[in-house]
Each structure stands twice: as structure tokens, then as C-alpha cells.
Amino acid sequence: MTMFKNDKLINLGVARFYDALKKQGADVENAKFTPFAGGDTEMAALLDSLEQIKDEIDAANAEAIRRINESTPVLIAVARAKDVIPGMKKNLLLHAGPPVTKEKMCGPVMGAVLGAIVYEGLAQDLKEAKVLVDRGEIEFSPCHHHSSVGPMAGVVSASMWVYVVENKKFGNKAYCTLNEGLGKVLRFGANSSDVLKHLKWMEEVLAPSMNEALKESKNGIDIKAITSQALMMGDECHNRNVAATDILIKELLPLFLKTGIAKNVIKEIIDFIASNPHSYLNVSMAACKATADTIAGLDKSTLVSAMARNGTELGIRVAGVGDEWFTAPAGIPKGLYFAGYDESDSNPDLGDSTISETAGIGANAMASAPAIVKFVGGTPDDAMKFTKQTYDICAGESSNFQIPYLNFRGAPVGFDIRKIVAKQQPPFINTGIAHKDAGIGQIGAGLLYAPMECFKAALKRFADKNLSPK
């Protein structure tokens, strides 16, 4: 007699039970099952203890979602970093991610650091720049500590120009460098004379001209409106910015034509912006930073206020904990590599661009951008799956960024460390991939999950802060 001849079965848990039933001819499905908090008794106990202040946490998180949704980031200017970024000075270099010592800097970050030192005129060449670093004459600080964000290596120096984005609703500002374009660029650690020459063109021509154009705008350029429209046109505004870049050009061109800038210079600038489908990313990052900063320090909130990588570690900040970083080793993305490269060439995950996911776009909204899988890997079904999964770990939905393929449902927003730890499901990231050695540049793009250790450490600290005896 054959067992389970007419029964329909669901196996929950151990996969070998499913395999055994299939061998007996059973009609069986294998349901995915993860124990609460992954079976981690310490985390489970912390989550249980936090139930006593659940109402306070939920109220704080609702306030955080309100602030995120009501934020109105507007591009108002382009200015020199030393003139606008808080605490910026000549011998200070900002970098992506949580704090990192010079000894632990990865290849792309150190390559960008050396290039920036030469660019600033602090050293004649890369060798002399390395001597200054070794002597401790160059100071380092995360972009996030200065209301800023930077893509990939994220290096910002005093003479570089940055986008100035103001959150009109809450009054705070955020900053990000202009996108250098494709190929060998400083953000991927390239530092040749051609790279530095291009940075000088950006400093002397591109950035001042863009600022002159923005002066012709009475109210600035509404970045939230551009992102919202781009999500309707196939972008997710982290690794796919094709539509958003086109909309940005549409906004800028009439402003340029109102200036006295020579037409050939305007053409050169527009051609440069149009040649790079990631031109919009940097201004979008500044907008996301201006949005996410509104929840930093919000008491009792368990939402992530920053998530960033320096090529060595990934770090998060949690609104209700403040400025403290919780870090773990950065992972290696799985993705599509340019010809001649593979995973063995890649640097661990890198950059501040995960501020996109923190503010509710990027990988959160991959369902809006099925074509992105041609760049980062996977299938259109995967893009939909990642977005749907992200709702499970978020506290709310965006009232601004809607996903057409989900009947215009708002994108998931507000990573909740309680849900992440309980479900053992960290945020999903799509990202560019840098070569591990300085000077080579981007070698692909891919996908990965943030390390769970960050969220466990943050949950423990949050519980210690809010449940400790008074």
C-alpha cells in the first residue's frame, strides 16, 4: 500500500522530510519556514521584552513615516563643499560608509583618497599623497557625519562642488557631489591624470554653470516629483536612472538658456549629463539624505535612519538610538560582471547610495524597474519578489513613490529593526561593483542582502537604552 496516496501535504521545516515524501509519490509542497528570530533565544527575548513599550514604538515609527512622506527635497544650488558642508576644511576628506581607519580602507577608497589629495594641490603626485596619509596629515570622516552622502568611495574634498538639496518641509539640507560619468572615475578609486583633469572641468565649468542655471529657477527643482515620475517610467532611482536623468535635463535646459552662458558650453554640459544614465543618482542621493535625516534621533523609533558601506564594513544607524553606528563586514555582491572580470576581482560592497533604500526607493522599488535585471542580474520576477518581500520588514508605505505593477501601491519604506530580526530578513540592496584594486573602476553590478549582525546589534542597543532600569 502506498502512503499518502490521495492526501495533499505541506512540509514545514526540515527539507529532507519533503524529499522523502516526494519519493513516496506524495502530493507535497515545501513551505519555507524560519523560526522566530532565527531561533536566536537572546533576540527572541529582546523582541518579547520590547512588547511592553510597543505602543510607544509604533507611535514613534508612525511619526517617522509621516516625516519621510511629508519631506519635500528641492535642488536649490550647486556650491563648493568648503562653502556649504558643515565642518569641511582643506585637509579633511569625507568618505562613504561608517568610520574607517586608513589602515582598513579598501583599495577603491584609498585610490580615491590619494587622487583627491593631488586634486586639492596638497601633494604633487600619488606617492607624495600617500606620505601625507601615512603621516596623519589628512583627516577622514564619513559623509554622513556632515549632512552628506557619496556614491561608491564617496570621497569629497574641499574644492569639489556639491548639490545642495533643501528639505522645504523641515528646513534641513543635504549634499552630494556631482556624478563624474562612466568609465574610470574617482568614485571607483581611479586617480590618473585624466581623472583629475575631468574633475577640474567639473569644478571650473560644469558645476558653476549648473549653479548659474539654478539661479534662474524661482523655487528650485523638485526632486521628489522627478523621482515619483521616474518610478512610473521604469526607474527605481538607485541603479536605474534613465528616465529620471531625462527629466532632470528637461528641467535644466530652459534654465541654462536663460543664462548668459555660451551655447557651446551649454551643449557640452547637456551632452555630458545625457551621456550618463546615472547622472540623476547623486542629486537623488542628496534628496534621500535630506529626507532620512528628519527621523534621526527620533526617540523610541526602531527605524533605520542611515545605511552605508565603506568597502570594508556596512553600517546602520537607528533613529531611536541616535548617531551610533552598528557595523558588520560588507558582503560581496552577486551579479553581472563586465567582460574579463568575475567575483574574485570584486571589492566588498561600497558606497552611501543605500540611502536610496533607506528613503524608500532603489531595491525597495525594483518592481517598478523590471529592466534593471539586465544590469544587476536576476529576472523581472525577482524584481517583483524583492519589492514584495520588503513590505514585510518596513513600517509603512510611501505616499509619494508608487509602483505601477502593484496597482500603484506605495513603495515600502522605513526599515524596522524589530521586523528584520524577527523575520531574519535583512534589507535587499542593488549596487555597482568596484574592482578591489584602485584605479580599475567599475566591473559590474549586482545584488546582496545587508548583514544581519548590524540589526541584531542595533536591536540590543535599542533595548538596553529603552528597557534599562531607571
N, C-alpha and C positions, 0 to 999 in steps of 0.2 A: 504494500500500500504506500502511495506517495503522500508525504505530509504536505499540508497547506495547499491542497490541490485547487481549491476554489476560493481561498482566502486572499484578500488584498492586505499586504502588510507594510508597515512603516518601521524601519530600523532607526533607532535614536541612539547615537553614541558610537560604540566600537564598530569599526568598518568591517572587521572580519566576520561578524555576525551576518552582515549584509551579504558578504561573499559566500558564506556557507548556505544561506537561504537561496541565493541565486542558483547555486549548484544543484539544489534540490528541485529547481523548477518553480520556485515560488514567485508570485507577482509581488515584488517588493520595491519600495523606494527607500533611498538612504537619506534621511533628513539630517542636515547639518546641525550640530549641537555643540555649544560651548558652555561649559559650566559658568555660573555667575562669577564674575571677576576672574575667569580663567582658572577657578579652583584655588586662587590665592587667598588663604584664610585671613591674612592681615588686611588686604584690600577689602575683602568682603565685610570684615568687622568695621573698618573705617566708613564704608558706604552705609552700613546699618546705623552707625552712630550719628552720621550726618542727617538721618531722617528726623531727628529731634529738632533740627532747625530748617527743615525742608521748606516751610512756608517763607522764611526769610530769604533763603537761597533763590527760590523760584521768583520772588518779588524782585530781587536784585537782578536776576537774569532777564526778567521781562523789561526792566528799565534799560538794561544793556542793549537788548534788541531794539527798543524804541530809539535809543540814541543812534544806533547803527542805521536804522531805517530812515531816520529824520536828518541824518547828515547830508550836507549839500556841498561837496567838494568842487571848487571852481579854480581853474588855472588863471592866475592873475598877473603873473610876471615870470621872467627868466632873469636870474641875477647871479652874481659871483657868490660862491659858497662862503667866502670870508665876510661878505657883507650881510648875509641873512641867516646862516646856520648858527644856532646858539653854541657858543664855546669854540668856534672854529678859529684856528690860528695857523701860522705859516708852517710850523714843524709838526702839525697834527695831521694824521691820515685816518680817515674813517674807513671801516671795512664792514662787510656783510656778517650777519650772524651774531651769536653771543660772543662775549670777550674771548680772545685767544692770544697767547703769548707769541712772540716772534719765533720762539723755538718750535712751536707746534703749528705754525702757519703752513698750509699746504702749498704745493707748487704754484698753482694759478694765483693765489692771494699774494705770495711773496713776489712773483713776477710782476704783478700789478703794482705792488708797493714800490719796487725798485724803479719801475717805469715812471710812477708818479713823482718820485723824488727828483729824477732827472728832468721831468716836465716842469717842475716847480723851480728849477735852477739851483736846487740845493746841492747838487752834485753834477760833475761834468759827464760822468758815464755810469753804467750799471755797477761796475766794480767799486767805484767811489761811493755809490749809493749804498752798497752792501756794508761798507765800512761804517757809514753813519748809523745804519741799523744796528750793527754789532756793538757800537759804542753806546747805544741807548740815546742817541741824539734825536731820534724820531719817536714821537709819541703815537700810540694807537688807541682807538676807541671804536666801539660798534656804532654804526649809523643810527641804530635805534635809540642810543643814548642822547642823540642830538636831533630828535624830531625828523629823522631822515631814514631813507632806505636806499639800497644799492643793489642792482642786479649782479648775479654771479659773484665775482670777487668783491664787488661793491665798493671799491676804493674811491674815496672822494678826497681831493686836496683843495687847498685854499683858493687857487686861481680858477678852478673849474666852475662852470656855470651850472646852475640847477633850476629845475622847475620849482616855482613857488605856488603851492596849492593851498587855498584857504577854505576851511570848512565854514561856510557862511552861516550855518545854523548855530554853531557852537563857538566860533571865533578862533579856533586853533589853526596852525599852519603846519605843513609838512613839505619835505624837499626830496628831490631825486635828480641825479644827473641826467643829461640828455643821452639818448641812445646813439652809440657810435656807429651803428650799422653792422653789417655782416663780415665774416672773414676773421682775420687776425686782429683782435681788438684788446684793449687794456682789460676789459672786464673778464676776459678768459685768460689773463696772465701774459698776453703778448706785450712786448715792450721795445720793439725795434724802432729805428729812426722814422720809418714810415708811419708807425702807430702814433708816435709822439707828434709828428708833423700834422697828422689828421686831427689830433686833439687841439693843436694850435689853431687850425682852421675853424674848429668848432668854437674855440674861445674868442677868436678875433672876428669871425664872420657870421657863423650860424646863430650862436646864442644872442649876441647883441641885436641882430636883425629880428629874431623872433620876439625879443622884448619890445622893440620898436613897434612891431605889428600888434602886440597885445595892448600897447598903449592906445591903439585905435579902437579898442573894444570898451564899451562903457561898463559892462558888467562882467568881463572875463568870459572864459569858455567853460560851460557847464559840463564837467567830466562825467558826472553821474548820468546825465542824459545821453551822452555818447555811448557809454558802456551799456546802458539799458537798450539802446537801439541796436548796438552791435550784437548783443545776445540774440536778437531777433533775426540776425543776418548770418548766423553760423559761426560766430566767435565765442570763446569763453574768456577772453581778455587776460590770459596768462601766456600760454604758448601758441595761441592763435589770435592774432590782432589784425587780420586782413581788412575786415570791414571797418573796424574802429580807426585804423590808420587812414583809410579813405575819408571817413567822416571828419577826422581831425584836419586833413588837408582842405576839405570843403569849408571848414570854419576859418582856417588860417588865411587862405588865398585872398579873399576880399579884404582882409585886414592889411596884408602885405601891399596890396595895390593902392591903399590909402596913404602909405608912407612915401617918403622921397627916395627910398632905396632903388638903386638901378635895376632895371628889368632883368638884365643878365644875371645879377646876383640873386634876385627872387627866383629865377628859373633854376639856378644852381641849387638853391635851398630846397625848392619843391621837388626837384628831381632826386635829391638825396633822400628826403623823407619818403617819397613814393617808392624808392628802390628797396626799402627795408620794411617788410611786413610787420616787424616788431617795433617800429617807431613809436607806436602808441603805448607800449608796455610801461615805459618809465614814468610817463605822466599818470598812467593808471595806478602804478605802484604808490606814487605820492598821494593820490586821491584815497587809496585804500588805507594808507598810513594815517592820513588826516581823519579818516572815519574810525579806524580801530583805536586810535589814541583817546577817543571820547569815553571809552569804558575802562581805561587804565586806572587802577586804584579804586574801582567801584566796590565798596565793602560788601562782603558776603556773596559776590558773584563768582561762579565757578567757570566762567567762560574764558577761553584763550584770547588774550589781547595782542599777542605777537607770537609768530613762529618763524624762525630764521635759521640759516645754515652757513657755516664758515668754511666748509670743505673738510673740516675735522670733526665738528660736532653739530648736531641740531639742537636748538634750544627753544623753549617756550616760556612765555610769561602768562600769568593768570591774573585777571582783573582784580579779584579779591585778595590777592597776595601782594600786588604791587610790582616793583621793579626787579624782583629776584628772578634769575634765570634757572631753569631746570633743564639739564643737558644730558645727552647720550651720544654715542658715536654715530656720525652720519652714515647713512646707507649708500649702497651703490645702485643707481637706477637700472632697471631692466628696460631695454628699449631698442630703438633702431639706430645703428651706427653708420657713419659715413664710410665710404669705401676705404678699405685699408686699416680700419680700426675695429676693435672689439672691446668687450668688457674689461679685459686685462689692462687696457690703456686708460680707463676712466678714473677720474678723481671722485671721491665721495661727494655726495650731494652738497650743493653750493648755492648761496645767494639769499637775498631778502625777499625775493619775489613771491614767497609763500605768504606774504601779507595779502596777496590776492585771495587765497582760500580763507584766510582769517576774516576777511571782509565779505565773503560770500560768493566770490566768483572763481575763476580758474577751474581746478578739478571739481569743485562743488557744482559747477555748471557745465560739465563736459557733455551732458545730454543735449545742450544747445549747439554743440560743435562736433558732429559726427566725423567730419573730415579731418579732425585733429589727429585721428589714429594713423593717418598717413605720415605723420611727423613723429609721434611719440610711441607708436606701436599699439597693438590691440585691434579690436573690431568696433564698429558702431554700437553693437550690442553691449560691449564692455563699457563704452562711454555712458550709455544709459544706466547700466548696472551701478557704476561708481557713484553717479548722482543719487540714485535711489537709496543706496546704502548710506550715503552721507546724511540723509534726513534722520537716520536712527541715532546719530551722535550729536545732533545740533539742537539748540534750544528754540529755534524759530525759523521763520522763512522770510525772505526778502520781499518787501513791498515794492521794490524798485526793479529788481532783476528777475524777469520771468523767463520760463523755459517753454518755448512753443510746443515741443514734442511731449510735454507733460500737461497739455491743456492749459498752458500759461501759468502753471503753478510757480510760486516764488521759489527761487533757489534756496537751498538750505544754508543757514547762517548761524554762527555762534557755537563754536565747538565747546561742548560741555564736558569737562574732565570726568564728571561722575558717570556719564553715559559711556564715555570712551573706555574707562576702566571696567565698568560693569559688563560691557559687551565685548571687551577685549578687541576693540575695533578702532585703531588709531586713524587719524585723517589720511586721506589719499592725496598724493602730490604728483603733478606732471611737471617736468623740468627739463631744461637743457643739460647736456652732459659735457663737462670740460675735460680735456686731457690732463692727466696727473702731473705732467711736466709743464713748466712755464713756457710760454711763447708759442705753443702749438695751436691753442684755441679750442673752439667747439668741435666735438667729434660725433655728436649725435643728440638725441633727445629720448626721454623715457619716462617711466612710471615707478613709483615706490610708495610705501607707507612710512609715515613718521614712526620713530622707535617708541614702543610702548613705555619704556623706562621713564621717559620725561613726564608722562602723565601720571604715572604711579607716584613719582617723587613729588609732583605738584599737589596731588590729592592728599598725600601725607602732610605736607606743609600746610595746606589749607585747613585740614582737620586740626592740626596742632594749634594753629592760630585761633580757630573759632570754637574749639571744644575744650581747650585747656582750662583748668580751674582758675577762677578769677582771684 
